Amino acid sequence: MNSHVSHIPFSQPAGWHSLYQDALFENDKSKVPQKIANAEKAILDRMRELFKASGDHIEEDLILDDALYALRALRHCVQHELLAA
């Protein structure tokens, strides 16, 4: 077992992951932009925590990067739909 693996746990359910899911599964398109912003802030906060932490946390870094990418794609889709309406 790698002794350099970070012992910082994944954020609590009320943290970035919950906010991320809220943004992804929101049915009211008018609420999605704010939910995306909330999730992005929480993800960036978590990234800052990991940046300051010692150890190897590449897997969580990749998960966070993927989540940000998905939120940006969702934002683009929602903006396009709102402009088309």
N, C-alpha and C positions, 0 to 999 in steps of 0.2 A: 504494500500500500504506500502511496506517495505521501510523505510527511509534509509536503508543501501545499497540499490541497487546502483551499480556503475552508474554514469552519464557519463562515458566515452563512446562515441558512437562507433559503429563498425567502423573499418577502412574505409576510403573513397574508392570508386570504383577503384582508381588507386593503392590501397594498396594491402594487402595480398590476398584478395578474387579475385581480377582481375588476379593477378599473378598465383594463384592457378588454376583458370579456364584456363588460357593460357597453363599451363603445362598439364592439363587433356585433352585438346582438340587439342593439337598440332599434326598435321598429319605427320610432318617430324621427324622421329624417331631420327635422329642425333641431333636435336635441343632440344629434350625432357630433357636430363640430365641437361642442363644449365637452362632450364625453371623450372625444379624441384628445383634446387639449389636456384634460385631467390625466388621462392615461399616459400621454407623452411626458408630462411633468413627473409623474411617479416613476416612469421607466428611467428618465434621465437622473432623477435622484438616486435610484438604485445603482445606476452606472457609476455615479460619483462615489457611492459607498464602496463599490468593488474596486474602483481605481485606487482608493486610499488603503484598501486591505492588502495584506500580504498573502502570498500563496497563489495557487493556480485556480482560476475560476473561468477558464475559457469557455466551458460549456454554457454557463449562465450568460456570459458576454454574448455568445452567439444567439442564444434565445432572445435576449434583450434587443439585439440588432434586428433579428427577424421580426419581432413585435413592432418595432419602430417602422420598419419597412411596410408591414401590413397596414399599420395605421395611416401612413402616408398614402398608400394605394386607396384605402377606404375614403380618406379625405378627398382625394381626386375624384373618385366615383360619385360621392355625395354632392360635391360642388357642381359637377357636370349635370347631375339630375336636377339640382335646384335651379340651375341656370336654364335648363331646358323646359322647366315647368312654367 
